[in-house]
Amino acid sequence: MSLLEGFAGFLSRSVFRKSLDGYCRLVSTENETTFVSDDGSLASLFELDGFRSLPGPLEISESVERLRVALSAYLARPGHSIEFFFAQSPELGHEEIARAIRQTRRNAQDTGLDLEDILEERLALLPLRLSGERCYLTLWSRPSLMTRTENKEAGAAVSKRLQGSPSTREGQFPSLALDSLLTRHMSVCDALVREFSTQGIVLAPLTSHEALSVMRGVQNPAFLPNGKTWKGTLPGDYVRARLPSNERELTKGDISNIVWPIIARQVMTEHGEVLDQSTVRLGDYVFSGFDIVVGPEVVVEFNQLIRSVLEGEERTSWRCSMVVDAGGFQGQVFKQQYVNLFAWTAPISNMRIKNAFERLRRIDGAGDTVVRWRVSFAVWCDKGDETKLRRHVAMLRRTVERWGNCQTDALTGDPMECVMSSAVGISAASTAPAASASFAEALAMAPIARPASPWSRGAVLLRTKDGKLWPYQPGSAQQLSWVDVIVGTPGSGKSVLLNTINLAVALSRQSGRSDDNNGLLPRISIIDIGPSSSGLILMIRDALPVERRHEAVYHRLKMDGSNALNPFDTQLCLRFPLAHERAFLVNLISLICTPDGEEKAYDGMAQVAAAAIDAAYLHFSDEGAKKFGWTESHEVDAALKALSFESDKQTTWWEVCDFLAAKGKLHPAALAQRLAVPTLSDLVLMANEETVAEQFRDMRTPTGETVMRSFQRMVTSAARDFPILAQPTRFDLSNARIISLDLADVVTTSGPQAKRQAAIMYMVARQATTADFWLDADEIRGKTLHGDFAEGARALHLRRVENNRQMAKMLSVDEYHLTGGLGIRDQIVQDTRVGRKNGVQIILASQLLEDFDSAIQELASTFWFCNVPTEKSRDRICRDYNLGPSIKDVMRGLTGPRGDGAPVLAMMKLRSGTYVQELVNQPGPNELWALSTTAEDAALRRMLYERLGSKPARAILAKRFPSGSARGTLERRLSDLEDQGTAIDNRARENVVQQLADDLVREVSR
């Protein structure tokens, strides 16, 4: 290919612009991230996501100054250009939401959940509250950076590489970059990423294929939601030969048809047409552009421009390109001389311009660097909406002109070139007039302070205050640990956020499968005091097929035998507990044997507990095995009779269990096993065994009582005081996958025994709902199993481990401050240490950060602050986590849910750094009613669920009370009763709720 032919192609495309692709200067790629343009310049694109930590004006100012110092050397002489590009579109936001909901819908369908009303509401409402956005940075390096000698040598090297090569006028040719320029370019690319990252700004280089996809999406907004997924054809890719399109290709004088198509034809795929002096059509869209012709009087950050646009009368699709070039006085010399010569013609205006030039001359190289600053904007709409387009352009121009008091102009001579000036990456040219500006001020006005998001997609869909989608995926590989902490006083949105995250886990993609290859629900364990999670469980239960509704269970525990949860239960057909189960039992019995008012059990008590536990399992698995008896369990009896089981006086419950399991009757086998394992009362008997008692015979407590006597007394007392722990398990959770246990009726908050009782019940609830979370394949393979079904049991549990390994598992504990502070805290700390290794996510919620142990605070990777009520707490959090004054200001504004959602401050320690952002959790009315935690609303919801069904009930509640609460209406009705002289008590409140439910039912039936 001759240089003359290349120059001819350059003139045809880029100077005379006979076609639309003439606006694209890129001709090939040199490496994985670098493009080569037709004049030898090099370009690389970066994704600019913004600050990881929410910056205030002071933080932005400090970061801008450090960036200026670090990058000024590269802009001190002409050659480099930095283009900042920002685009925002409500249609892009809608497509991002739709894509996220499509994935959620597939996950729900796979697991059998019918939540279409919730998903359709999200799809309808979320796009109204946010706009999709894209932000990029392009670095251009021109041949003028090289010395004359370097230019000559590099040009000769390129000519040598091209020598003898065939013509490719309509195709790409590799290895066109000037070597010396490439070295300089890559050095600056590395510096940009390094310096931006140092300031906490996420800047990531795009591969050439990703950049090409971005450029195409900017040219054709229909492709913009696809992000970086479309893949163009570049040197190094496999390419299919195309039929010759002209005589030169037919005679093989040009090989364009068998090499990679030119970049411009891949990026600019739509027909372009100039409609009038300010409007062009590109494919199915119409565009109109304008430039800033007089820069701002004051520096205003770009976020303010975004907020102003969003506050406009209509939502607009718009984009902006801000080009910062080296050589700030280039092209300004004549203007400066003119002003000096004719200052007398307009003394005030020209003197201001003269003073501005003098100021820039003084600071250039002495505290700042003067650069050339050019800014272009464009607005787009669907074709046929030219009236709407003109209206949106006028609105955007007014907004931009208020942004620091700029002046704009839409008449540039070539409307197509004006629109292309606001595109990204295709050229460094611009129709905007160049202004000399301070580099620091140019950086301050660039879109660098957007809130960065570490996830491109996630099951939790949050947003920033200015409408940027901020997805969050619990249990992702990006998190350093899988421990979340939620902080918030009552009414702050804490419980709704907790329910939102738990629902997201339930709707996340699962890889585990059932025996019939159907999708499984994840394993979620919720421990709460109060009915906060009842709405979530009811929604999930009613969304399941009727035959699977036992998989979602909410239960309010009572301190009686009908709710018995025997802590001594083992895995199916296992005579002895696994290591984690034994450790739990030792901790539990030690806690039971802790005197009221004490923080720990007497010395030696844990050892006595361990010995008695081991003796109990040994005794009841062998010669002391509990004898089988008919009528103990009707379900077991029915299964045995169906299988013609024959028993005698020596038949044990373990034999029955093994028999049923071997026949595939796993549920009856589990019921039989409940009657085979030890109970709490059995420990008293075991303590009398010589092998146990002999070791501790001479040990005494500080009260003078023997340790053995103290142990037996306290265990006996616990068996009496905690009937829920002293009998074989009757409350069946074996087939449930999402379980919420409400401990309100089994935990007291006053009295000397309150802390111990709370800790015991939290510990038992944790074990009952998470026993299968911690199964270990190596332990099961190496464990000695007993009975006729030993190897069958081993294979069964290994399959469970494999399924568990692939499943999301969540332990969620609300009201953590009520756990009692005794043994359960140590257990939770241990869970957080080993949780990720076992695939267990842990989320803890409480009213104050101080409620959490220091170990929990250190191990947690994600903190959600729904509110921080005192200045003392705010000071401590900012000091301990090195948060700036702007974060403290955000904390002061966390006052609970408002009409536009519940604000929350998220702090996440991830592999890529620490993110601190102010976000908004805003479920729709339907979802709010499903997750509502207030007593009155929950009661009203329950009544309507029973009478209408869950979906119709939520629909009528959302229609009548879109705020997600009927509290205002209920309070007004109670006030009316009070005015009539009726005493307001619990019965009166219940009657008012019932009357409102009746009114709503009648409203539906009309």
TILUM-811814 format. One record per residue (C-alpha): residue in one letter; x, y, z. Coordinates in steps of 0.1 Angstrom, whole numbers, plus 5000, padded with zeros to 4 digits. Layout:
TILUM-811814
aXYZ ...
***
This chain:
TILUM-811814
m500050005000 s501650334989 l501650645011 l499950834982 e497050594983 g496750635020 f496751015017 a494150994990 g491850795014 f492451045041 l491451335019 s488351145007 r487051055041 s488351315066 v488751635046 f486051635019 r483851405039 k482051245011 s480451005035 l479350985072 d482350765081 g484651055072 y483951195107 c485750895122 r489550935121 l490450595134 v491950355109 s493350055129 t494549925162 e498049885175 n497549675206 e494949565230 t493949915241 t495250155214 f493750295182 v495750455153 s494150755135 d494750855099 d497251125109 g499350895130 s497751005163 l497050735190 a493850705211 s492850495241 l489450485258 f488850445295 e485650395315 l485350675341 d483050555368 g483750825394 f484750845430 r484550535451 s483850745482 l481251025481 p483251345478 g482251685491 p483552015477 l486652005498 e487551655488 i486951735451 s489052045453 e491951845469 s491751565444 v491651805415 e494751985428 r496651655432 l495551545397 r496751875383 v500151845398 a500451485386 l499251535351 s500451885343 a503751755329 y501951575301 l499951885291 a502852135294 r503452125256 p501152045227 g500551685217 h498251535243 s494451575245 i492051435271 e488451405262 f485751365289 f482551225277 f479251195295 a475851075283 q472551035301 s469350895288 p466050785305 e465650515277 l469050375287 g467950365323 h464750185313 e466749925294 e469149865323 i466249805346 a464549585321 r467749375317 a468149335354 i464449235358 r464748985330 q467448805348 t465548825381 r462448685363 r464448395349 n465848325384 a462348335399 q460848105373 d463747865377 t463047835414 g459247825410 l458448175424 d455548365408 l456348725417 e455248885385 d453349165402 i456449275421 l458649255390 e456249435368 e455949715394 r459749745394 l459849765356 a457050035356 l458350245385 l462050225387 p462750385353 l460750695364 r463250755392 l466550715374 s468350775341 g471050555326 e474450715321 r477850645306 c481050825313 y484350785294 l487750935290 t489750935258 l493451005256 w494851135223 s498651145216 r499751325184 p502951295164 s503851645174 l505051505207 m508051355189 t511251535179 r511951585142 t514551305143 e512151065161 n509451155136 k511651085106 e512950755120 a509450625131 g507950725097 a510750535079 a510050235100 v506350245092 s507150285055 k509449995056 r506649775072 l504249885045 q506649845016 g505349594991 s502049545009 p498949544988 s496449834989 t493649825016 r491750145010 e488550005026 g490149795052 q492449805082 f496149755081 p498049665113 s501249795127 l500750165116 a501750325150 l504950525153 d507050345179 s508350645198 l504850795200 l503450455212 t505850445240 r504950795252 h501250725248 m501250405268 s503250585296 v500550845299 c497850585299 d499450415328 a499850745346 l496150835341 v494950505357 r497550535385 e496850895394 f493050875392 s493150555413 t495350735439 q492650995443 g489950735447 i488550775412 v487750455392 l489250475358 a489550145339 p491050105304 l488749955278 t490049695253 s489849795217 h486849575211 e485049725242 a485950075230 l484650005195 s481349885210 v481050205231 m481650425200 r479050235181 g476550275210 v477150645211 q476550685174 n473450465175 p471650495210 a469750175203 f473049995209 l474050205240 p472349965265 n474449675252 g477449845268 k480649655258 t479049335246 w479049385208 k482349285192 g483749455162 t486349315138 l489949425145 p493449315134 g494148985150 d490548865148 y489348595125 v487748765095 r485548615067 a486448715031 r483748925014 l482848944978 p484749214959 s482749534957 n484749714929 e487049644900 r490249704921 e489249434946 l488149204917 t491549224901 k493349184935 g494749534932 d493149604965 i492649334992 s490149525014 n487549255009 i489748995027 v491049205056 w489249365085 p486649635075 i487549995082 i486650105117 a484450395105 r482050155087 q481749935118 v481050235141 m478850445118 t476350195105 e473350415100 h472450655072 g473051015080 e471051315067 v471051685075 l467551795081 d468052165087 q470752405100 s470752245135 t469151905131 v470451575116 r469051225114 l471150925121 g469250605115 d466150595137 y467150905158 v467351275153 f470151475169 s470851845175 g474051985189 f475452305203 d478752435216 i479952645246 v481352955229 v482053155261 g483252975291 p481852995326 e482453295349 v482653065379 v483652705383 v480652475390 e481152095392 f479551875366 n477251705391 q475452035395 l474752035357 i473351685359 r471151775388 s469852075370 v469051875339 l467151615360 e465151885377 g463952015343 e460351985331 e461051685309 r463551405310 t466151445282 s468651225264 w471851425261 r475551395259 c478551615264 s482151605252 m484751815270 v488151825253 v491251945272 d494252005250 a497852085258 g499052425246 g496552665262 f497752975244 q497852805210 g495653005186 q495153275213 v498153505205 f496253705178 k493253745201 q495553875229 q497354125206 y493954245192 v492654305228 n495854495237 l495654705205 f492054795206 a491454805244 w490155165240 t487255055218 a485454875246 p487354955277 i485354745302 s484954415282 n488354425265 m490054515298 r488454205314 i489753985286 k493154145288 n493254085326 a492153725321 f495053665296 e497553825320 r496253605349 l496653295328 r500153395318 r501053445354 i499853105366 d501052895336 g503952685348 a503752855383 g501052685402 d498952575373 t498952475336 v496952665309 v495052435286 r492652465256 w489052385267 r486352295242 v482852165251 s480152035228 f476651905236 a474051705217 v470451595223 w468651305206 c465151175202 d463350925181 k462951025145 g459651205139 d459951385173 e461651695159 t459351925179 k460251735211 l463951755201 r463852135197 r462152165230 h464751955247 v467652135231 a466252465243 m465852335278 l469452195278 r470952515264 r469152715292 t470452475318 v474052485304 e474052865303 r473052875339 w475952635347 g478552895357 n477053155333 c478253015300 q477153115265 t476252865238 d475752865201 a473952605179 l474852755145 t478152605136 g477952575098 d477952195096 p475252055120 m476551705114 e480051805125 c478551975155 v476751655165 m479851445159 s481851685181 s480051545211 a480651175202 v483350975220 g486650845206 i486150885169 s488051215166 a489651485188 a488251755165 s485451985177 t483352265164 a483552435198 p485852735199 a488952675221 a489152875253 s492352915274 a491652775308 s493352675340 f493852295340 a492652275376 e489452455368 a488952235337 l489351925358 a486952065384 m484252105357 a484851765342 p482451465351 i484951305374 a482851325406 r480151075397 p479350805424 a481250495413 s479450155415 p481549835417 w478649625402 s477349645367 r474349435377 g472949295410 a469749165426 v469349465448 l468449775427 l469350095445 r469950445431 t471850755439 k470051075448 d470651215413 g469250915395 k472150675388 l471350305390 w473450145418 p473049765418 y474349555447 q474849175446 p475149015481 g477648735483 s479748835453 a483348765446 q484149135449 q483549145487 l486349075511 s483948895534 w480248805533 v479248995564 d476849285562 v475949515591 i472749725591 v472550015616 g469350205622 t466950305649 p463150215646 g461550395617 s464750445597 g463950185570 k466349925586 s463949625585 v462649705550 l466249715538 l466949385555 n463949235538 t465049385505 i468449215507 n466948885518 l464448895489 a467348965466 v469148655478 a465948455472 l465848595437 s469548545429 r470748295404 q471247945420 s473247655406 g472047385429 r469347145416 s466746915432 d466746545426 d464346595397 n466546875383 n464347165392 g465747485406 l465947515444 l465347815466 p468347925485 r468747855522 i467848165542 s467748165580 i466148465596 i466248515634 d464148805646 i462348945676 g458949065662 p457149005629 s459449215607 s460148935583 s456648785583 g455648985552 l458648855533 i458048495542 l454248525533 m455048675500 i457548395491 r455248125504 d452348245484 a454448285453 l455447915454 p453247635439 v450847495465 e452747165469 r455947355478 r454647615502 h456147435531 e459547555518 a458947905532 v458147915570 y457548195594 h457048075630 r456648265663 l458148035688 k456347965721 m457947835753 d456047505753 g456447145742 s454547185710 n457347405697 a460047175709 l463447205691 n465746935705 p469347075703 f470646715703 d469246625669 t471846495645 q472046465607 l469846185593 c471045835604 l474145975622 r474445845658 f476946115667 p477046485661 l479346645636 a482146865649 h480247195645 e477247035662 r479146915691 a480847255696 f477447415695 l476147175722 v479147235745 n478547615741 l474847575747 i475147365778 s477847595792 l475447885787 i472647695804 c475047635833 t475948005836 p474448155868 d472148455863 g474148775864 e477448605854 e479148645821 k480448285819 a480047945834 y482147825864 d485547675857 g485347315846 m481647345835 a482447335798 q484547015803 v481746855823 a479246945795 a481546795768 a481946475787 a478246435795 i477346505758 d479846245745 a478545995770 a474946055761 y475445995724 l477545685731 h474945545755 f471945605733 s473545475701 d474545135715 e473444935745 g471145215758 a469545285725 k465945405730 k463345135723 f460745165696 g457145185704 w454045205683 t451745515685 e454645745693 s454345895658 h451345835635 e453345915604 v456045675613 d453545405621 a451845455587 a455145425569 l456145115587 k452844945582 a452945025545 l456344855543 s455244555565 f457844625591 e458044375619 s459244475654 d459844315688 k460644435723 q464344485714 t463744695683 t465245045687 w464345375671 w467745385654 e466845055637 v463545195626 c465245505613 d467745305593 f465045085579 l462945375567 a465945565552 a467045255533 k463545235518 g463745595507 k461245725533 l463546005545 h460846215562 p459445935584 a463045835590 a463846185603 l460746165626 a461845835640 q465345965646 r463946245668 l462945975692 a466345805691 v468646095700 p469346215736 t467446505751 l468446775776 s467146575806 d469346275796 l472446475805 v471546455842 l471546075840 m474846075820 a476546295846 n476146005871 e478045775848 e481345675864 t483345775832 v481946125836 a481646185873 e485046045883 q486946315863 f485246605882 r484446455915 d486646685936 m486047005916 r483947275934 t482347605923 p483047935941 t479847875961 g481347555976 e478947335956 t480547045936 v480747105899 m478846785892 r476046885916 s475947235901 f475847095866 q472946855874 r470947125892 m471247375864 v470447125836 t467447005856 s466347365861 a466747445824 a464747135814 r461947275836 d462247645825 f462847565788 p460347305778 i461047395742 l464547245747 a463646945769 q461646725745 p462046555711 t461646795683 r458046855673 f458347165652 d459247045617 l461747255597 s463246965578 n461847055544 a461947425547 r464447635528 i463647985539 i462948005576 s462148285599 l461948225636 d460348505657 l461748485693 a459448755707 d457548515730 v460648325742 v462948615751 t462548845780 t464149185782 s464049225820 g465049025851 p468248865861 q467748575837 a467048795806 k470448795791 r470948425795 q467548335782 a467948555751 a471348415743 i470048055747 m467148105724 y469148295698 m471648005699 v469047735696 a467247925667 r470547955649 q471347585652 a467847475642 t467847685610 t471447655599 a472547305609 d473047215573 f475047535564 w478247395579 l478447045565 d481946945555 a482546675528 d485846565542 e484446515577 i481546305563 r483946095542 g486146025572 k483545975598 t482745635612 l479045565606 h476945305622 g473845105614 d472444925583 f472145245563 a475645375571 e477045405535 g473645515522 a473645795547 r477245885537 a476245915501 l473046105510 h474946365530 l477746405504 r475046495479 r473646745503 v477146895507 e477546925470 n474147095466 n474847325495 r478147425480 q476347555449 m473647725468 a473448075483 k473048055521 m472148345543 l472048385581 s470048705589 v469848825625 d467749135634 e467749315667 y471249205674 h471449415705 l468949175722 t471148865717 g472148885754 g475848925749 l476848585762 g477748265742 i475748355711 r478048655704 d481048425703 q479148185681 i478248465656 v481848585655 q482948235647 d480348215620 t481648535604 r485148395604 v484348075586 g481148185567 r482648265534 k484647935533 n481247755537 g479447985513 v477348145540 q476448515539 i475748685572 i473748995577 l473249155612 a470949445620 s470749655651 q470050015663 l473650135669 l477050045656 e478150015692 d475749715695 f478149505675 d481249345689 s484649485678 a485349165660 i482149185640 q483049545630 e486449435619 l485249135600 a482249305583 s482749405546 t479549605542 f477949865564 w474450005558 f473750315579 c470050395578 n470550665603 v473150765629 p471250945656 t473851125677 e476851345669 k478951135692 s478250825671 r478851015639 d482251145652 r483250795662 i482350635629 c484150895609 r487250865631 d487350485631 y486750445594 n488650755582 l485550925566 g485651285556 p483351575567 s481051535536 i480251185549 k479351325583 d477051575566 v475351285548 m474851105581 r473151405596 g470651385567 l469651025573 t466251085588 g464350775576 p462050705547 r460550995527 g458251015497 d461150945474 g462550645493 a464650565523 p468250705521 v471050495533 l474850535536 a476650235522 m480250155531 m481749855514 k485249715517 l485849545484 r488849395466 s488949705444 g488849945473 t486450095498 y483250245485 v481150495505 q478050615488 e474750775497 l471950555481 v468250535481 n466150225487 q462750275471 p460549975466 g457250035449 p453950045468 n453249675461 e456649565473 l456449805503 w453149645514 a454649305510 l457649395532 s455949635556 t457049575592 t454749815612 a452249635635 e449149805621 d450049765585 a451049395590 a447749325607 l445749495579 r447849305553 r447248975571 m443449025572 l443349105535 y445648815526 e443248575543 r440148725526 l441448815491 g444748625486 s448148785486 k448348935451 p444849105450 a445449225486 r448749385477 a447149545446 i444349715465 l446649825493 a449149965468 k446350155450 r444750295481 f447950365501 p450850405476 s453150525504 g453150165517 s451350245550 a447850295561 r448950445594 g447650795586 t444150665578 l444150445609 e445250735632 r442550965618 r439850695625 l441150655660 s441051025665 d437451035654 l436650765679 e438450955707 d436451265698 q433351065703 g434450965738 t435650605730 a438650485750 i441450395727 d442850055738 n444149755719 r440649625712 a439649965697 r442849955675 e442049605663 n438449705655 v439650005634 v442049785614 q439249535609 q436849805598 l439349935573 a439949585560 d436149545556 d435949865536 l438749755513 v437149415507 r433849595498 e435649825475 v437149525456 s433749345454 r431949655439 
***
